[in-house]
Amino acid sequence: MGQNDPIERDKHMKLYHFTKIENLFGIAALGLKPHVPECGHMTFGKPVVWLTTQETMTPKQADLDHIARVAGSENAKRFAEHGSMILWDGSVVTRLEVTISTPNKKLVHYHKWLGTTPAGRDLLGIFPPSAKKHWFLYFGTIRPARIDLPVTPEVMLPGIEANIASAIEEADVERMVSLTALRDQVKALPPDQQLNLVVSG
């Protein structure tokens, strides 16, 4: 790696991950697990944890201008809308701060990773300037201890409710009962009380 490579320079690297608020319950319990992003072509179907050094999802004007040039104004508009902390379906997005020990073979700079394959090199010119500097991939699970997340009833309840809804949809009675009991216990606590999530299995 070069002298100015951010992964080599820092022994601990602070990065950010943006996610829907209902995901926080699972993240607090199990960490950030790799998954194939909605735009699966961006990682060629490989499961990853997306990370960035950018503190906000709001795109820079240079990013929007670039996308308008290479992909048209409608795609630039969609990219701008994706940068909102409230998504098209009404989901609220929150920012998590993650600390990664470096050097770390599981952490790679996105643009450098793309440049390792012919197919990836074809994509290099499409992504906005911020991607070249700020985007990272993590090929592994990031443990909860590495994530700055306030584990409080206020933060956890949306995720518990989402998991209950999923259990009802899947007709998983045992999971639904246990999650409902957990929800009732959490609701009875002060909204800012720190919780200790214990995961079995």
C-alpha positions in Angstrom: 0.0 0.0 0.0 1.1 3.6 -0.6 2.4 6.0 2.0 -0.9 7.9 2.0 -3.2 4.9 2.1 -5.7 5.6 5.0 -5.9 1.9 5.9 -2.2 1.6 6.4 -1.8 5.0 8.2 -4.2 4.3 11.0 -4.1 1.5 13.6 -7.8 2.1 14.2 -10.0 3.4 11.5 -13.3 5.2 12.2 -15.9 4.5 9.5 -19.7 4.9 9.2 -22.5 2.6 8.2 -26.0 3.8 7.3 -29.0 1.5 8.0 -32.7 1.5 8.6 -33.6 2.1 12.3 -35.5 -1.2 12.5 -32.2 -3.0 11.9 -30.6 -1.7 15.0 -32.0 -4.4 17.3 -30.4 -7.2 15.2 -27.1 -5.2 14.8 -26.9 -4.6 18.6 -27.3 -8.3 19.2 -25.3 -9.9 16.4 -23.2 -7.1 14.8 -23.1 -6.0 11.2 -23.3 -9.1 9.0 -22.3 -9.1 5.3 -25.1 -9.2 2.8 -25.5 -8.7 -1.0 -26.6 -5.1 -1.5 -29.8 -4.2 -3.4 -27.7 -3.2 -6.3 -25.9 -6.5 -6.3 -23.9 -5.7 -9.5 -21.9 -3.2 -7.4 -20.2 -6.1 -5.6 -20.8 -8.8 -8.3 -23.1 -10.6 -5.9 -20.6 -10.9 -3.1 -21.9 -10.3 0.5 -20.3 -7.3 2.2 -20.7 -4.6 4.8 -20.7 -1.2 3.2 -18.7 1.4 5.0 -17.7 5.0 4.3 -15.7 7.8 5.8 -18.5 10.2 4.9 -20.5 11.4 7.9 -23.6 12.1 5.8 -25.5 10.4 3.0 -26.2 13.8 1.4 -24.3 13.7 -2.0 -21.9 16.5 -3.0 -22.8 18.5 -6.1 -19.7 17.1 -7.9 -21.2 13.6 -7.4 -24.5 14.6 -8.9 -22.9 16.4 -11.8 -20.8 13.3 -12.5 -23.8 10.9 -12.5 -25.8 13.3 -14.7 -22.9 13.2 -17.2 -22.4 9.5 -17.3 -25.9 8.2 -16.5 -28.4 11.0 -17.2 -30.2 13.6 -15.0 -32.9 11.1 -13.9 -30.3 8.8 -12.4 -28.7 11.8 -10.7 -32.0 12.7 -9.2 -32.5 9.2 -7.9 -29.0 9.3 -6.4 -29.9 12.5 -4.6 -33.1 11.0 -3.2 -31.2 8.0 -2.0 -29.0 10.3 0.0 -32.0 11.2 2.2 -32.2 9.9 5.8 -35.8 9.1 5.1 -36.2 6.5 2.2 -38.9 6.3 -0.4 -40.8 3.7 1.7 -40.8 6.0 4.7 -38.0 4.1 6.5 -35.8 6.2 8.7 -32.1 5.8 8.2 -29.5 6.2 11.0 -25.7 6.4 11.1 -23.6 4.0 13.0 -19.9 4.7 13.9 -17.7 1.7 13.4 -14.1 1.2 14.6 -11.9 -1.2 12.6 -8.4 -2.3 13.6 -6.0 -1.8 10.7 -4.3 -3.2 8.8 -7.2 -5.7 8.3 -7.4 -8.1 5.3 -11.2 -8.0 5.5 -11.3 -4.2 5.0 -10.7 -3.0 1.4 -11.1 0.3 -0.4 -13.9 -0.1 -2.8 -12.3 1.5 -5.8 -9.1 -0.4 -5.3 -11.1 -3.6 -5.1 -12.9 -2.8 -8.3 -9.6 -2.3 -10.1 -8.5 -5.8 -9.4 -10.8 -7.4 -12.1 -11.6 -6.4 -15.7 -15.4 -6.2 -14.9 -14.6 -4.0 -11.9 -12.4 -1.7 -14.0 -15.4 -1.2 -16.4 -17.4 0.2 -13.4 -14.7 2.6 -12.2 -15.8 5.5 -14.4 -19.4 5.2 -13.4 -19.3 5.9 -9.7 -19.1 9.5 -8.4 -15.9 11.2 -7.1 -16.8 10.5 -3.4 -16.6 6.7 -4.1 -13.0 6.9 -5.1 -12.1 8.4 -1.7 -14.7 7.4 0.8 -16.2 4.0 0.1 -15.0 0.8 1.8 -16.1 -2.9 1.9 -15.8 -5.2 4.8 -15.8 -9.0 4.0 -16.9 -10.3 7.4 -19.0 -9.6 10.5 -18.3 -6.5 12.5 -18.9 -7.4 16.2 -21.2 -5.2 18.3 -18.3 -4.2 20.5 -16.9 -2.4 17.4 -20.1 -0.4 16.8 -21.0 2.8 18.7 -24.7 2.1 19.2 -26.7 3.2 22.2 -28.6 0.1 23.3 -31.6 1.7 24.8 -35.4 0.9 24.7 -36.0 3.9 22.4 -33.4 2.7 19.9 -34.3 -1.0 20.1 -38.1 -1.0 20.1 -38.5 -0.3 16.3 -36.3 -3.3 15.5 -38.1 -5.6 18.0 -41.5 -4.6 16.4 -40.1 -5.3 12.9 -39.0 -8.7 14.0 -42.4 -9.5 15.6 -44.0 -8.5 12.3 -41.6 -10.8 10.4 -42.4 -13.7 12.8 -46.1 -13.2 12.4 -45.7 -13.2 8.6 -43.6 -16.4 8.7 -46.1 -18.0 11.2 -43.2 -18.6 13.6 -45.2 -18.8 16.8 -42.3 -19.5 19.2 -40.3 -16.6 17.9 -43.3 -14.3 18.0 -44.0 -15.2 21.6 -40.5 -14.7 22.8 -40.1 -11.4 20.9 -43.4 -10.1 22.2 -42.3 -10.9 25.8 -39.1 -9.1 25.1 -40.9 -6.1 23.7 -43.1 -5.8 26.8 -40.1 -6.0 29.1 -38.3 -3.3 27.1 -41.3 -1.1 27.0 -41.5 -1.1 30.8 -38.0 0.4 31.1 -37.0 4.1 31.0 -36.4 5.0 27.3 -32.8 6.0 27.9 -31.8 3.0 30.0 -28.8 0.9 28.7 -29.8 -2.6 27.9 -27.7 -5.8 27.9 -28.7 -7.9 25.0 -27.9 -11.6 25.5 -28.0 -13.8 22.3 -28.3 -17.5 22.7 -26.9 -20.0 20.2 
